[in-house]
Amino acid sequence: MQALLDFLGGMFGTRLVELIAAACGFANVILIIRRSLWNYPFGIIMVILYAYIFYDYKPYSDAILQVFFLGIQILGLFWWLKRTDDTGRVIVRSIATRDLALTLSAGIVGALILGTVMAEFTDASLPYPDATTTVFSVEGQVLLARHYIQNWPIWIGVDLLAIGIYSYKGLYPTAVLYVVFLGLAIQGWRVWKQTHASGGRFPA
């Protein structure tokens, strides 16, 4: 029994704040896939806790990102309220190819700029990978808040990179959470595409 407890402690950590943040993140994504407005309370708690965690571990770009996420969570709540079907679920849509290409190009440039700033002026750990997840998380969150299906492939890329970053930093509960996020993002992409193909209705 003790060996099992030691294994679980090594995998999921002992910091209560990180475990709570991970649990809120899991609930948040599940509810987003279901296009439920109730994802927002869990999302708000999650970003507040991760702002504290990331500041403590020095991936400063991610700490700053949580401040943005808090604002976009509040703004996204109002956007979702304005575009729901008769069941209360958000109606999804697809972004134009040209706009998506511009979004991705801006993300690459933004990641290079932010990574350079963090490398030159802070003691940030892994400044360029950290900046990449930060910038593309911003883009993914904005597309998500605007109900675009293409938010999911962006999150898949972010999740893959984040798994490596957090494992390297020893944030094992968060790394495990992002493995779960990766699976959920793949599932979310599938479900939202089905929803869009069926005219915005959630598939039975």
Summary of the structure (lengths in Angstrom):
residues: 204
radius of gyration: 17.3
end to end distance: 42.7
largest distance: 56.6
contacts: 637
relative contact order: 0.14
helix: 78%
strand: 2%
